[in-house]
Amino acid sequence: MGAKYFAALFAVAAAIAVTALAPEAYAQRAGQQNQESQANQPARRTPAMRERVYQRLAEAQECSEDEDMVCARRLLDQVREMTDLNSYEVAQMWNFYAFINFSDDNFPEAIAAYENVLQQEELPIGLETTTMYSLATLYVQQELYQQGLDMLERWLALSDAPSPGPYILKAQIHYALEQFREGIEPVLTALEIAEQQGRSPQEGWYQLLNVFYFEIEDYPKVIETLTTLVETWPKKDYLVQLAGIYGQEGEDNAQLALYEAAHEVSWLDRSTERVTLAQMLMQADIPYKAARILQDGLDSGDIESTEPNWRLLSQAWQLAQEDEAALPALLRASNLADDGNLDHRLAQSYANLARWDECVEAARDAVRRGGLNREDQANLLLGNCLVELKEYDEARNAFQAASRDERSRSGAQQWLEYVRNEQRRDAEIARALRRG
């Protein structure tokens, strides 16, 4: 399970998409967050806004409320042409330019306007902080991550009691900068603030935290975070990811328990997932349950009908000592195979059940199809089944073929001698019967 896999699953953490709010909405949010901090800041002597400037800005506001941005911009340009504006009037003018540019999706110009606001002297603390926060979010929106982080740090320095949101934004910026270790502390801070303020943490916060822990390979913390996600926001992805980490850490029992839990609630809806569960069960010496999962899935079509899957089912039934049940699966697997190795296994299964005719047919198919790992062994098995049927001439041919392989020569010669003896004995019995 690689980092790309987790990054894809947690795309919400990677996408640094700031909600498109108008600047005054940013201001309202940040202003609420800074009420207490402003109370603790020394008062600033801010110049008053004169009536003629206020009137033009009010008229521009009316135009913007009517969604007539051309009118609003024209009135702002009139304010800009005034030669005796004080710093507060200039700041409010640029603040309004930022709003218009933002409304027109002209984010670079909105950023420039906010930067002009901050260049003014003797700004009201509230305007300064809300502008910083708006500018930080716009930097991030434009993928100017380091500038966004620097501005957010300035904002946090002036804020004594922010909400969790700015810390999550900070964490997201660290993610974008691939500063995974640095991103952990802001998320933990957001979670602590949420608890102090009686707020419920958000799912995305834990998703982001999980990505950070995974990227720095702190797998115990990954397990801890994924466990919280599973318990609080139960979803298949979290459970399967947690199971994967348990498997990676060698905690096979925990991994199997999670996969079984997912199966019980019908979350394992992919063929590969059900096959994986069956393999885990077989490794845990629970072959009967593995066989039932595979059988049900293959019969219903929920598990893909492939040679490896039918072969796995046959193995599960055999491990469960259900040899009869294993035969149909092994037959399906052999029909889908490209060589005769599964026919050889099928012949052995028939031999174990003393079904000699079917053993002979399967063994012959194995030799005919070829590609065998041990053709000599297939010929030995064919000869054995033919002997049981007392078809000695054909058995002798099979043993002679097996004897051509040095590994089976000794055994094949012994069987050939046995066949000769049996044929002589049968001949003597026949002569005795004729004389009688």
Secondary structure in CASP SS format (residue, H / E / C, confidence):
PFRMAT SS
TARGET T0000
AUTHOR 0000-0000-0000
METHOD secondary structure of the structure
MODEL  1
M C 1.00
G C 1.00
A H 1.00
K H 1.00
Y H 1.00
F H 1.00
A H 1.00
A H 1.00
L H 1.00
F C 1.00
A H 1.00
V H 1.00
A H 1.00
A H 1.00
A C 1.00
I C 1.00
A C 1.00
V C 1.00
T C 1.00
A C 1.00
L C 1.00
A C 1.00
P H 1.00
E H 1.00
A H 1.00
Y H 1.00
A H 1.00
Q H 1.00
R H 1.00
A H 1.00
G H 1.00
Q H 1.00
Q H 1.00
N C 1.00
Q H 1.00
E H 1.00
S H 1.00
Q H 1.00
A H 1.00
N H 1.00
Q C 1.00
P C 1.00
A C 1.00
R C 1.00
R C 1.00
T C 1.00
P C 1.00
A C 1.00
M C 1.00
R C 1.00
E H 1.00
R H 1.00
V H 1.00
Y H 1.00
Q H 1.00
R H 1.00
L H 1.00
A H 1.00
E H 1.00
A H 1.00
Q H 1.00
E H 1.00
C H 1.00
S H 1.00
E H 1.00
D C 1.00
E C 1.00
D C 1.00
M H 1.00
V H 1.00
C H 1.00
A H 1.00
R H 1.00
R H 1.00
L H 1.00
L H 1.00
D H 1.00
Q H 1.00
V H 1.00
R H 1.00
E C 1.00
M C 1.00
T C 1.00
D C 1.00
L C 1.00
N C 1.00
S H 1.00
Y H 1.00
E H 1.00
V H 1.00
A H 1.00
Q H 1.00
M H 1.00
W H 1.00
N H 1.00
F H 1.00
Y H 1.00
A H 1.00
F H 1.00
I H 1.00
N H 1.00
F H 1.00
S H 1.00
D C 1.00
D C 1.00
N C 1.00
F H 1.00
P H 1.00
E H 1.00
A H 1.00
I H 1.00
A H 1.00
A H 1.00
Y H 1.00
E H 1.00
N H 1.00
V H 1.00
L H 1.00
Q C 1.00
Q C 1.00
E C 1.00
E C 1.00
L C 1.00
P C 1.00
I H 1.00
G H 1.00
L H 1.00
E H 1.00
T H 1.00
T H 1.00
T H 1.00
M H 1.00
Y H 1.00
S H 1.00
L H 1.00
A H 1.00
T H 1.00
L H 1.00
Y H 1.00
V H 1.00
Q H 1.00
Q C 1.00
E C 1.00
L C 1.00
Y H 1.00
Q H 1.00
Q H 1.00
G H 1.00
L H 1.00
D H 1.00
M H 1.00
L H 1.00
E H 1.00
R H 1.00
W H 1.00
L H 1.00
A H 1.00
L H 1.00
S C 1.00
D C 1.00
A C 1.00
P C 1.00
S C 1.00
P H 1.00
G H 1.00
P H 1.00
Y H 1.00
I H 1.00
L H 1.00
K H 1.00
A H 1.00
Q H 1.00
I H 1.00
H H 1.00
Y H 1.00
A H 1.00
L C 1.00
E C 1.00
Q C 1.00
F H 1.00
R H 1.00
E H 1.00
G H 1.00
I H 1.00
E H 1.00
P H 1.00
V H 1.00
L H 1.00
T H 1.00
A H 1.00
L H 1.00
E H 1.00
I H 1.00
A H 1.00
E H 1.00
Q H 1.00
Q C 1.00
G C 1.00
R C 1.00
S C 1.00
P C 1.00
Q C 1.00
E H 1.00
G H 1.00
W H 1.00
Y H 1.00
Q H 1.00
L H 1.00
L H 1.00
N H 1.00
V H 1.00
F H 1.00
Y H 1.00
F H 1.00
E H 1.00
I C 1.00
E C 1.00
D C 1.00
Y H 1.00
P H 1.00
K H 1.00
V H 1.00
I H 1.00
E H 1.00
T H 1.00
L H 1.00
T H 1.00
T H 1.00
L H 1.00
V H 1.00
E H 1.00
T H 1.00
W C 1.00
P C 1.00
K C 1.00
K H 1.00
D H 1.00
Y H 1.00
L H 1.00
V H 1.00
Q H 1.00
L H 1.00
A H 1.00
G H 1.00
I H 1.00
Y H 1.00
G H 1.00
Q H 1.00
E C 1.00
G C 1.00
E C 1.00
D H 1.00
N H 1.00
A H 1.00
Q H 1.00
L H 1.00
A H 1.00
L H 1.00
Y H 1.00
E H 1.00
A H 1.00
A H 1.00
H H 1.00
E H 1.00
V C 1.00
S C 1.00
W C 1.00
L C 1.00
D C 1.00
R C 1.00
S H 1.00
T H 1.00
E H 1.00
R H 1.00
V H 1.00
T H 1.00
L H 1.00
A H 1.00
Q H 1.00
M H 1.00
L H 1.00
M H 1.00
Q H 1.00
A C 1.00
D C 1.00
I C 1.00
P H 1.00
Y H 1.00
K H 1.00
A H 1.00
A H 1.00
R H 1.00
I H 1.00
L H 1.00
Q H 1.00
D H 1.00
G H 1.00
L H 1.00
D H 1.00
S H 1.00
G C 1.00
D C 1.00
I C 1.00
E C 1.00
S C 1.00
T C 1.00
E H 1.00
P H 1.00
N H 1.00
W H 1.00
R H 1.00
L H 1.00
L H 1.00
S H 1.00
Q H 1.00
A H 1.00
W H 1.00
Q H 1.00
L H 1.00
A C 1.00
Q C 1.00
E C 1.00
D H 1.00
E H 1.00
A H 1.00
A H 1.00
L H 1.00
P H 1.00
A H 1.00
L H 1.00
L H 1.00
R H 1.00
A H 1.00
S H 1.00
N H 1.00
L H 1.00
A C 1.00
D C 1.00
D C 1.00
G C 1.00
N H 1.00
L H 1.00
D H 1.00
H H 1.00
R H 1.00
L H 1.00
A H 1.00
Q H 1.00
S H 1.00
Y H 1.00
A H 1.00
N H 1.00
L C 1.00
A C 1.00
R C 1.00
W H 1.00
D H 1.00
E H 1.00
C H 1.00
V H 1.00
E H 1.00
A H 1.00
A H 1.00
R H 1.00
D H 1.00
A H 1.00
V H 1.00
R H 1.00
R H 1.00
G C 1.00
G C 1.00
L C 1.00
N C 1.00
R C 1.00
E H 1.00
D H 1.00
Q H 1.00
A H 1.00
N H 1.00
L H 1.00
L H 1.00
L H 1.00
G H 1.00
N H 1.00
C H 1.00
L H 1.00
V H 1.00
E H 1.00
L C 1.00
K C 1.00
E C 1.00
Y H 1.00
D H 1.00
E H 1.00
A H 1.00
R H 1.00
N H 1.00
A H 1.00
F H 1.00
Q H 1.00
A H 1.00
A H 1.00
S H 1.00
R C 1.00
D C 1.00
E H 1.00
R H 1.00
S H 1.00
R H 1.00
S H 1.00
G H 1.00
A H 1.00
Q H 1.00
Q H 1.00
W H 1.00
L H 1.00
E H 1.00
Y H 1.00
V H 1.00
R H 1.00
N H 1.00
E H 1.00
Q H 1.00
R H 1.00
R H 1.00
D H 1.00
A H 1.00
E H 1.00
I H 1.00
A H 1.00
R H 1.00
A H 1.00
L H 1.00
R H 1.00
R H 1.00
G C 1.00
END
